[in-house]
Amino acid sequence: MTKVLVIEDNPANMKLACLLLKTAGHTVLCATDAEEGLVQARRELPDLILLDIQLPGMDGLAATAELKHDPVTAGIPVVALTAMAMKEDREKTRLAGCDAYLAKPLRYADLYAVIDALLLKTDIPPP
């Protein structure tokens, strides 16, 4: 069973992501800020991380950079979740080390396609 860590501060977005992931058969871990997410990522070593970019305190880009620079978590795919869907925002997530990018609100077909692509190491579908 695949373990997915969701780092999201908005309760409604967290609830939706968890519901979609559990429906697809994934085990879900939850964190409401980047610091808690980093601790869980290092402790639980999830197969994939869904990470909100706009978080209180440390933002998702800084958290991604920290994850990718830590040998323990560097290989975990990180999917950026953001309501900001501009081309520059996508580039910022890529430069920070995110492996994929999903715009909010989450659409289940896009979420499942990106997760499958990252876990099966296939091409990531365009948004």
C-alpha positions as CSV (number, residue, x, y, z in Angstrom):
1,M,0.0,0.0,0.0
2,T,1.3,3.4,-1.0
3,K,1.9,6.0,1.8
4,V,1.2,9.6,0.9
5,L,1.9,12.6,3.1
6,V,-0.4,15.6,2.6
7,I,1.0,18.9,3.9
8,E,-1.9,21.4,3.7
9,D,-3.1,24.1,6.1
10,N,-6.6,24.6,4.7
11,P,-9.0,22.1,6.4
12,A,-11.3,21.8,3.3
13,N,-8.4,21.1,0.9
14,M,-6.9,18.6,3.4
15,K,-10.3,16.8,3.7
16,L,-10.6,16.6,-0.1
17,A,-7.1,15.4,-0.7
18,C,-7.4,12.7,2.1
19,L,-10.8,11.5,0.7
20,L,-9.4,11.2,-2.8
21,L,-6.3,9.4,-1.7
22,K,-8.1,7.0,0.6
23,T,-10.6,6.3,-2.1
24,A,-7.8,5.3,-4.4
25,G,-6.4,2.9,-1.7
26,H,-3.5,5.0,-0.3
27,T,-2.5,5.3,3.3
28,V,-2.6,9.0,4.2
29,L,-0.5,11.0,6.6
30,C,-1.4,14.6,7.4
31,A,0.5,17.7,8.4
32,T,-0.8,21.2,8.6
33,D,2.5,23.1,8.3
34,A,5.9,22.6,6.7
35,E,7.8,22.0,9.9
36,E,5.4,19.2,11.0
37,G,5.5,17.8,7.4
38,L,9.3,17.7,7.4
39,V,9.3,15.8,10.7
40,Q,6.8,13.3,9.4
41,A,8.6,12.9,6.1
42,R,11.8,12.0,7.8
43,R,10.1,9.7,10.3
44,E,7.6,7.9,8.0
45,L,9.4,8.1,4.7
46,P,6.2,8.3,2.6
47,D,6.2,7.1,-1.0
48,L,5.0,10.6,-2.2
49,I,4.3,14.0,-0.7
50,L,1.5,16.4,-1.7
51,L,2.7,19.8,-0.5
52,D,0.7,23.1,-0.5
53,I,3.0,26.0,-1.6
54,Q,1.3,28.7,0.5
55,L,1.8,27.6,4.1
56,P,2.1,29.6,7.3
57,G,5.7,30.0,8.5
58,M,8.0,28.0,6.1
59,D,6.4,27.9,2.7
60,G,6.2,24.9,0.5
61,L,9.0,25.9,-1.8
62,A,11.4,26.2,1.1
63,A,10.2,22.9,2.5
64,T,10.7,21.2,-0.9
65,A,14.2,22.5,-1.1
66,E,14.9,21.1,2.4
67,L,13.4,17.7,1.5
68,K,15.5,17.5,-1.7
69,H,18.7,18.5,0.1
70,D,18.3,15.8,2.8
71,P,19.7,12.4,1.6
72,V,17.0,10.7,3.7
73,T,14.1,12.4,1.8
74,A,15.7,13.5,-1.5
75,G,14.2,10.6,-3.5
76,I,10.6,11.1,-2.3
77,P,8.5,12.7,-5.2
78,V,7.0,16.0,-4.2
79,V,3.8,17.3,-5.9
80,A,3.2,21.0,-5.5
81,L,-0.4,22.0,-4.7
82,T,-1.3,25.6,-5.4
83,A,-4.1,27.9,-6.2
84,M,-1.6,30.0,-8.2
85,A,-1.7,28.5,-11.6
86,M,0.5,30.9,-13.6
87,K,3.4,29.7,-15.7
88,E,5.9,31.5,-13.5
89,D,4.5,29.6,-10.4
90,R,5.0,26.3,-12.2
91,E,8.6,27.3,-12.9
92,K,9.2,28.3,-9.3
93,T,8.0,24.9,-8.1
94,R,10.3,23.1,-10.6
95,L,13.3,25.2,-9.5
96,A,12.6,24.4,-5.9
97,G,12.7,20.7,-6.7
98,C,9.0,19.7,-7.0
99,D,8.5,16.7,-9.3
100,A,5.0,17.7,-10.4
101,Y,2.5,20.5,-10.0
102,L,-1.3,20.4,-9.5
103,A,-3.6,23.5,-9.4
104,K,-6.3,23.8,-6.8
105,P,-9.1,22.9,-6.6
106,L,-7.9,19.3,-6.9
107,R,-9.5,17.2,-9.7
108,Y,-9.4,13.5,-8.9
109,A,-8.4,12.4,-12.5
110,D,-5.4,14.8,-12.5
111,L,-4.4,13.8,-9.0
112,Y,-4.5,10.1,-9.7
113,A,-2.7,10.5,-13.1
114,V,0.2,12.5,-11.5
115,I,0.5,10.0,-8.6
116,D,0.5,7.0,-10.9
117,A,3.1,8.7,-13.2
118,L,5.4,9.5,-10.3
119,L,5.1,6.1,-8.5
120,L,5.3,4.1,-11.8
121,K,8.0,6.4,-13.1
122,T,6.2,7.2,-16.4
123,D,5.7,10.5,-18.1
124,I,3.7,13.1,-16.0
125,P,0.6,14.1,-17.9
126,P,0.2,17.8,-18.7
127,P,-2.3,19.7,-16.6
